[in-house]
C-alpha cells in the first residue's frame, strides 16, 4: 500500500456517527443496542441499515430491519445491507484503468449514491474514508471493466478493488465491510506506508473477502 495523500480528494464523513464509530474507534466493552428502537442486541450478529437521507449506517435488530427495509421498493428511507460477496476473475481493470482512477493507495471502493445520483469513489486513509473526484469517463472505465458493475445495488453495496502484486482484485461486497476496512486502517496506520501491522491486517481482510466471494455467473474469460 503506498503512502496516503488526502488531496485532491476530501475526507468523507457521513452524518450519524454512531453507525460508523464502531469501525473507527477502539471497542469499549458494552452491550450494543438497536439504534432505531433501543433493543439490546445481546452481542449477536446483527443487520445494518443504510439511512439514505443522512448517508449513514445504523445497527438494527431483526424486527426493525424487516420493518424499515425498503429494498426492492421506490419509497422509504432505510435499506438493509445485503450479505452477498461476488468476485469477477475475468474483469478488465488493468494498470491503465487503475491510473485513470487517480487513487493514491492500493485499495478503493465505489458505490452508487442514490441521493447524489452518481457513483462515489472512496479510499482508506489516516483521515478516514476519503473521496476521489473522478471524471465521468473514469467511472465508465470501472463499470465497463467488470460484470459486477451491472449488479451493484445502490447505497448498500460497493465494488471493492485492490491493486497489489501487479494485479487488481475486484469484488462486489456489502458496504458496511468497506467502512470496517476504513476503520481498521485508520487505527493501525503508522509511518509513511502504513506499517507492517496495517499491511498484515489488509492481507487478512482480503483473504476473508476472497474466501467469502463466489464467482459471478457469466464472468468474462
Buried (B, 14 or more C-beta within 10 A) or exposed (E): BEEBEBEEBEEBBBEBEEBBEBBBEEEEEEEBBBBBEEBEBEEEEBBBBBBBEBBBBBBBBEEBBEEBBBBEEEEEEBBBBBEEBBBBEBBBBEEEBBEBBBBBBBBBBBBBEBEEEEBBBBBBBBBBBBBBEBEEEBBBBBBEBBBBBEBBBBBBBBBBBBBBEEEBBBBBBBBBBBBBBBBBBBBBBEEEBBBEEBBEBBEEBBEEBEEBBEEBEEBEE
